[in-house]
Amino acid sequence: MHMHEVKTEADKKAFLQVAIDIYSKDSNWIRPLDKDIEEVFNPDKNKFFKRGECSRWLLKNDKGVNIGRIAAFVNRQYKQEQPTGGIGFFECINDQDAANFMFDYCRKWLEQREMQAMDGPINFGEREKWWGLVVDGYYSPLYGMNYNPPYYVQLFENYGFKTYFNQICYGMKVNQRLDDKFYTRHAAIAADPNYRAVMIKKSQIEKFATDFTYIYNKAWAGHGGGKTLEEKVVQKMFKTMKPAMDEHITWFVYHKDEPIAMWVNLPDLNQYFKYMNGQFTWAEKLKFFLLQKFGQCNRFVGLVFGIIPEFQGKGIDAYIIVEGAKVIQPMAKYEEYEMQWIGDFNPKMMNIAESLGTKRSRTLRTYRLLFDPNTEFKRHPAIG
């Protein structure tokens, strides 16, 4: 076996093909868009190259056949107790020796860059995409979510990776009646004319992007290691999301015209992209438009839920959810609701999710390997 670094256009195609071969008989796998994978490795598209470096490889057997792939990266702003690199985009046949060969190679690559540990499988980017190994809930993934065969768990754990944190997703039926306490708390807020819930409007996307930035920075920046979002970044993000948005499922709450809460959701785009075969040229964009208009998407996904500190604990969560449900449930368009993952280091948010009457829908796991076996292993510190 030997590792072959991805450099040429043919190498890039082969990197994508490894996953296609691994999942050729798995009906639950949804092929990611090729461009979404390739943008991670493009310095012109991925801002993380400004503060780090990344390489990726194909694993070839003695006959030159590609039997695995992996990427390794260093993000200098990924602050940990010890310098920690990452590995991701791992795919491998069911062979421990093959997996070990790739893990060893990445470990040496990271040690040469003065790393003392590696986390995986993670993304060379933000946590909302390509983060964690599926350990429970092996069914069709949400857009931007990792998916893998069950045997990957053994490949990681047999090598010595340990659980750094678990990533819990929560789901529920859309037509499910909420607990009575939600309606009681909603009624108390609804009786106060200073509060109003507003459904997002695409025609005012810039305004809602501004309000999102305000709420996000007040709710998270400076708390638990959170970072401030720049409004120009959010404006770009909202414009990117705009074609895929369903106005009925994203809501904001205002108190005397001050934005104080948001509940941001999107249709599960993978229910459209599963028909694209990884492509997104003009032809697929037309298909996407037609699927939005005439196709079926019965699941929507929770991306962000936030309330600014001054209004937490006052029933605003119940108010915004019930106001949204009053519109979403009668539409009968969606059958399933699933939230993006919450780390098990954040029990406060887990409690909020469970209070909705949700059930754990799937679990992903972020592993860590310490290079020095004498170093004490510590799980992700709790927040909240």
N, C-alpha and C positions, 0 to 999 in steps of 0.2 A: 504494500500500500504506500501511496505517497500523496502529499498535498500539492495542489496546483492552484496558484493564486489567480484570481479572476482579474483579467486585464482587457481582453479583446471583446468585441461584440459577440463572437462565437462563445466565449467563456460566459458572458452574461446570459445568453440564451440557455446554455447548459445549466447554469445556476438555477434558473427558473424550472427547467425540465426535471431536475432532481425531485422537486416537490410533486410535479405531475405524475412521475413514475411511482413515487411512494404511495400516493392516494388514488391510484388508477382504479382500485376496486372498492373505494370507500365513498358511498353515496352521500355521506354527511359533509364531506369536505366541499368547501366553496372556494374555487380558485381566486385568489386576490388579483386585483388589477396589476398587470405587469408594471405599470408606471408608478404605482404606490410603493412597490418594492424597490424599484430602481432609483426613485428619488431619495431614498435613505442613503444611498451610496454615491450620490451626486453632490460634490461640494458646492455647486451653484444653486442647488435646491435645498440642501440641509445645512442650516445655520450652525449645527453642532460641530462642523468641521473647523469653525473659527476658534473653538476652544478644545479641540481634541483631534484624534485620528482614528482611522478605521481601515481594516483590510478584510477580505473574504476569500474563501478557498473552496475548491472542489476536492473531495476525497476520491481518489481513483484506486481501483484494485490492481492486481498484478497484470490483468489483461487490458488495463486502460479504461475500464468501464467506471462511470461515475456512480458511486454507491453512497455518497453523503455530501453535505455541504455545511458550512458554518462561517460566521463572521465574528471578529473580535474588535473591540474598540476601547478607547480611553477618552473619557470626558472629564477634563480637568476641573469642571465645576460640580462634579458628582462627589460631594463631600461625605466621607465616611470616616469611621474611627481609624481605619487603616486605608491607605491608597487602594482603591478597588476599581478594577476594569470590568468590562462586560463581554458576554458572548450572546449571540442570538442568530436567528434565521437558520436554526439547526434543523437538519433533516438527515435521517440515517436509516439504513436497512436494520433489521432486527439482529444486530451483531455487536456484542459488547466490545470486542477488540477494535472494531471500526470506530465506535463512539469514543473509546479511550484514546485512540490514535489522534482524533481531532481535538479532544479535550487537552491532551498533553501538548499538542502543537500550539494551541491558543494560550495555554498557561505559560509556555516558554516565551511566546511573543509578548505577553503582558509583563512577565518578569523582566524582560529586556527594557521595558518602559517603566520600571521601578514600581510596578503594582505588587501588592501583597495578598490580593484576593480577587476572585472573579464572581460576578453575579450572572445568573442566566436562567432561562433564556429571556433576555431583555432587548430593548430597542436602543439604537443609537439615535435617540430622540426623546420625546416626551413619553410619559407613562400611559397615555390614553390609547396607544397603538402598540401592537406586537410585543406585549409584555406578559411574561409568565407562561408556565406549562400547564396545560389542562390535566387535572388529576381527578376530576369528577364532572360528569355532564358532557359526554361525548356525542353531542349532536350539533347541528349546523351552527357555526360560529356567527357572532355579530360582525358587522363591518369593522375591519381593523383589528380584529381579535385573533390571537393565535389559536391554532387547532393542531392536534397531534394524535398519533396512535397511543393507546394505553401503555405500550411497552417502553415508551420514552421515559416514563417514571423510573423504571428499573435501570435504564441506561445512565441516568443522572445519579441516582442514589447509589448504585453499585460502584460508581467512580469515587464517591465520597462527598458529593454535594449534600448540604443540609438545608432544611427549610428556613429561609430568612423571614418570609411572611407569606400568608395565604391571601388570595384575592377572591372575595366572595361576591357573586352576582345574585341578585334577587329578582324573582318574577312573580307575576300574578295575572289572573284573568281580568280583562278590561271590564267585563260586565259585573264583576264582583262588587257587592255592596261593602262600603267601608264600615269600620267599627262606629258605633253610635257616638262615641266621644268626638269623632271628627265633625259630625254634624252639629253637635252642641257647641264646640269651640268655634266652628264656622259662623254659627248664628250670632255669637257675641261680637265678632269682628264686623260681620255684615251689617249689624245694626248701627255701626258708627260711620257716619257719612264722610269722615276723613279718609277712609280706606276705599280703594277701588282695585279690582283685578282687571287686567287688560290682556287680551290675546294679541300676540305679535302680528304686525302687518308688514308684509314684504315691501310695500310702498314707502314705509318709514324705517327701512332697515338700518340706516345710519343712526337714527335716534335710539333704537333699541340696542345697538352695539355700544353706544355711549353709556346707556343705562346699565348694560351688562358689566362694563368696565368699572363703573362706580360701585356696584354691588359686590363684584368679585374682590376688588381691592379693599373694601371695608370689611368684608367677611373673612378673607383669607390672608391677605398680605400682612406679614409680621407675626402671624400666628402659626405655630407648629412648623416653622421653616418655610412658610408660604412666600411667594414672591409677587411683586407688583406686575400687573399686566399693563403694557402700553396700549393706549387707545387705538393707535394706528394698526397695531397687530390684530386687535379685536375686530376693527373695521374690515380688515382684509379677510379674517376668518369668517365673519358673517356674510360677506359678499360671496365667498366660496361656497358656504352652506346654502345660500339663498335658493338656488335651483332645486335643491332636495327638500326644502322646508315644507312642512304642512302647517299652515298658520294656526290650525285648531289645537295643536298639541304643545305649543310653547306659550308660557304665561309669565306676566310680571305683576307685581303688586306695588302700589304707590300709596304713600301717606302724605296728604297735603302736597301732592305732586312730586314728592321725593321718592325715587325708586328705592324700595327696601327689600324686595325679594324677587327671585326668579326661579322658574322651573323650565329648563330647556330640554326639549326632546326632539328626536328626528325619527322618521320611518326607518326601519332596518334596511339599509341600502343593499345589504347582501341578498335580499329577496329580489332585487333587480339585477345586481351584478353577477348572480349565478348563471345568467343567460349570456354573459359577455365573453366567456372563455378567455378572461384575462386582458381583453383588448378594450380600448376606449377611444377609437378613432371617430370620425364624424358619423359613420354608420352606426356604431354602438351608442353614440350620443342621441341619435334619432330613436333608436330602439329604447333607450332609457326614457326619453320623453313620452313615447307611446305607452310604455309600461306604467309610467306614472299616471297617465290619463285613463288607460283602459285595463291595465293589469291589476293584480291583487298583491297587496302587502298587508298581512294581517298582524304584524308585530311592530310596535314602536319602542324606541330605546331611550332610556333616561341618561342624559349626558351630564347635566349640572343642576344641582338644587342648592340654593343659597339664600340666607337671610342675614342682613347686616346685624351686628351685635346688639344694637340698641332695641331691636324688635324681636330678638330671640326669646323663646319661652312665653310668648304672648298669644299663641294660637295662630300665628301667620301661616305656619306650615299647613294646618288643617284648612285654613281659608283658601289658600291658593290651590290646594289639591281638590277640594270640593267644587270650587268655581270651575276648574278645568274639567272635572268629571261631569258636571252638568252639561257640558258641550260634547265631550268626547264619547261618553257612553251612548247617548241617543243616536250618534252617527252610525254606530254599529259597523264601522269600517275596520277597526282593529279588534283582534281577539286576545292578543298577548301583549303584556308590558314587561320589559326586562330592563333592569338598571345596569349600567356599566359597573365594573367591580369596585368594591370597597375593601381596603386593606384591613386585615384582622387586628391591626395596630390602632384602629380608629373605632373603638366600641361605641362612641356617641353616635356616629353616623350609622353604624350597624343597627343600633336600637331604633333609630328613626325609620330605617328601611323596614325593619321587622314590624314596627307599629302599624304599618299600612296593611298588614295582613298578608305580606308576601311570604314566599317560600324560597329557600336557597335553590337556585336554578342550576348553578355550575360553580366549580371552584378551579381557579388557576393557582399556580404556586411560583414564587420567585425563590430560586435556590442561591446559596452562597457556598463557595469553597475557599477556605483559608489556606494559603500556601504553606504556612508554618503550622504543623499539627500541634505544636505546644501553645499556640495562641488560643485564648479562651473564646469560644464561639458565643456570640450574642445575637438574639433575634432583634428584629426591627423595634426600636423603642416605641412605646405606646404614646399616642397623642389624644387630645380631647379631654 
